[in-house]
């Protein structure tokens, strides 16, 4: 297609040579100053952004070695990022005590929760507890991350990049394997304005 475009431009007398363009200087990287922060109340920010309904996931990882227990946390800030290559992303608070253990493992599995799995989500939302007590899971096929039983879908990933975004980290994962179910069993768990919900037909 590119060759066809070049032939067309030449046929109508248009130049196909690149023109010299003045390069702009690169901006200096710097922290945001206090005088640049928008006067947004944190409570109002949460309330307004709470109008955006999302799905709910549990991000899990194996222990970094045989002595470490698996880890996981409830995560609503998950999204697909790229089709080629297949990438996904999730956000995690920089104060998270679970994230350093996921980072050490270098891999993770995103478990997309179903409509009836609100209690499972709440179990992984607590801090400091053994979140896997009574939870059935097996090993995801490539990374060995915990793949929770009965979830509608799962995505097995390796960490590809981590970026800073304010008080959170933006984690990019390369998809190594994935799977899901069809039909009524695939109905998602939704989160909206602080409450769980589901689709109705």
CORQUI-V601270 format. One record per residue. N is the residue number from 1. SS is DSSP state (2 for helix, 1 for strand, 0 for the rest). NEAR is the number of other ideal C-beta (glycine too) atoms within 10 Angstrom. Layout:
BEGIN
n:N ss:SS near:NEAR
n:N ss:SS near:NEAR
END
This chain:
BEGIN
n:1 ss:0 near:5
n:2 ss:2 near:6
n:3 ss:2 near:7
n:4 ss:2 near:8
n:5 ss:2 near:10
n:6 ss:2 near:12
n:7 ss:2 near:10
n:8 ss:2 near:11
n:9 ss:2 near:12
n:10 ss:2 near:11
n:11 ss:2 near:8
n:12 ss:0 near:6
n:13 ss:0 near:6
n:14 ss:0 near:9
n:15 ss:0 near:8
n:16 ss:0 near:10
n:17 ss:0 near:5
n:18 ss:0 near:6
n:19 ss:0 near:5
n:20 ss:0 near:6
n:21 ss:0 near:6
n:22 ss:0 near:4
n:23 ss:0 near:6
n:24 ss:0 near:6
n:25 ss:0 near:5
n:26 ss:0 near:6
n:27 ss:0 near:6
n:28 ss:0 near:5
n:29 ss:0 near:5
n:30 ss:0 near:6
n:31 ss:0 near:6
n:32 ss:0 near:8
n:33 ss:0 near:7
n:34 ss:2 near:6
n:35 ss:2 near:5
n:36 ss:2 near:7
n:37 ss:0 near:8
n:38 ss:0 near:5
n:39 ss:0 near:4
n:40 ss:0 near:9
n:41 ss:0 near:9
n:42 ss:2 near:7
n:43 ss:2 near:8
n:44 ss:2 near:9
n:45 ss:2 near:11
n:46 ss:2 near:11
n:47 ss:2 near:12
n:48 ss:2 near:11
n:49 ss:2 near:9
n:50 ss:0 near:14
n:51 ss:0 near:8
n:52 ss:0 near:10
n:53 ss:0 near:11
n:54 ss:1 near:16
n:55 ss:1 near:16
n:56 ss:0 near:24
n:57 ss:1 near:29
n:58 ss:1 near:27
n:59 ss:1 near:26
n:60 ss:1 near:29
n:61 ss:1 near:28
n:62 ss:0 near:23
n:63 ss:0 near:14
n:64 ss:0 near:15
n:65 ss:0 near:8
n:66 ss:0 near:6
n:67 ss:0 near:6
n:68 ss:0 near:13
n:69 ss:0 near:10
n:70 ss:0 near:19
n:71 ss:1 near:25
n:72 ss:1 near:25
n:73 ss:1 near:23
n:74 ss:1 near:20
n:75 ss:1 near:24
n:76 ss:0 near:18
n:77 ss:0 near:14
n:78 ss:1 near:21
n:79 ss:1 near:10
n:80 ss:1 near:11
n:81 ss:1 near:16
n:82 ss:1 near:12
n:83 ss:0 near:8
n:84 ss:0 near:5
n:85 ss:0 near:9
n:86 ss:0 near:15
n:87 ss:1 near:16
n:88 ss:1 near:21
n:89 ss:1 near:19
n:90 ss:1 near:23
n:91 ss:1 near:17
n:92 ss:1 near:19
n:93 ss:1 near:13
n:94 ss:0 near:11
n:95 ss:0 near:8
n:96 ss:0 near:15
n:97 ss:0 near:11
n:98 ss:0 near:20
n:99 ss:2 near:20
n:100 ss:2 near:11
n:101 ss:2 near:19
n:102 ss:2 near:24
n:103 ss:2 near:16
n:104 ss:2 near:13
n:105 ss:2 near:22
n:106 ss:0 near:13
n:107 ss:1 near:20
n:108 ss:1 near:28
n:109 ss:1 near:32
n:110 ss:1 near:25
n:111 ss:1 near:31
n:112 ss:1 near:21
n:113 ss:0 near:26
n:114 ss:1 near:21
n:115 ss:0 near:18
n:116 ss:0 near:13
n:117 ss:0 near:21
n:118 ss:2 near:18
n:119 ss:2 near:8
n:120 ss:2 near:22
n:121 ss:2 near:19
n:122 ss:2 near:11
n:123 ss:2 near:19
n:124 ss:2 near:24
n:125 ss:2 near:15
n:126 ss:0 near:11
n:127 ss:0 near:9
n:128 ss:0 near:6
n:129 ss:0 near:10
n:130 ss:0 near:10
n:131 ss:0 near:23
n:132 ss:0 near:17
n:133 ss:0 near:7
n:134 ss:0 near:7
n:135 ss:0 near:17
n:136 ss:0 near:10
n:137 ss:1 near:19
n:138 ss:1 near:10
n:139 ss:1 near:14
n:140 ss:0 near:27
n:141 ss:0 near:15
n:142 ss:0 near:15
n:143 ss:0 near:23
n:144 ss:0 near:17
n:145 ss:0 near:29
n:146 ss:1 near:26
n:147 ss:1 near:22
n:148 ss:1 near:23
n:149 ss:0 near:11
n:150 ss:0 near:14
n:151 ss:0 near:24
n:152 ss:0 near:22
n:153 ss:1 near:17
n:154 ss:1 near:23
n:155 ss:1 near:25
n:156 ss:1 near:22
n:157 ss:1 near:30
n:158 ss:1 near:15
n:159 ss:1 near:17
n:160 ss:1 near:15
n:161 ss:1 near:11
n:162 ss:1 near:13
n:163 ss:1 near:11
n:164 ss:1 near:9
n:165 ss:1 near:9
n:166 ss:0 near:9
n:167 ss:0 near:9
n:168 ss:1 near:17
n:169 ss:1 near:17
n:170 ss:1 near:16
n:171 ss:1 near:24
n:172 ss:1 near:16
n:173 ss:1 near:26
n:174 ss:1 near:15
n:175 ss:1 near:20
n:176 ss:1 near:17
n:177 ss:1 near:14
n:178 ss:1 near:18
n:179 ss:1 near:13
n:180 ss:1 near:12
n:181 ss:0 near:12
n:182 ss:0 near:7
n:183 ss:2 near:7
n:184 ss:2 near:10
n:185 ss:2 near:13
n:186 ss:2 near:14
n:187 ss:0 near:15
n:188 ss:1 near:19
n:189 ss:0 near:23
n:190 ss:1 near:18
n:191 ss:1 near:20
n:192 ss:1 near:12
n:193 ss:0 near:12
n:194 ss:0 near:8
n:195 ss:1 near:9
n:196 ss:1 near:17
n:197 ss:1 near:14
n:198 ss:0 near:12
n:199 ss:0 near:8
n:200 ss:0 near:5
n:201 ss:0 near:4
END
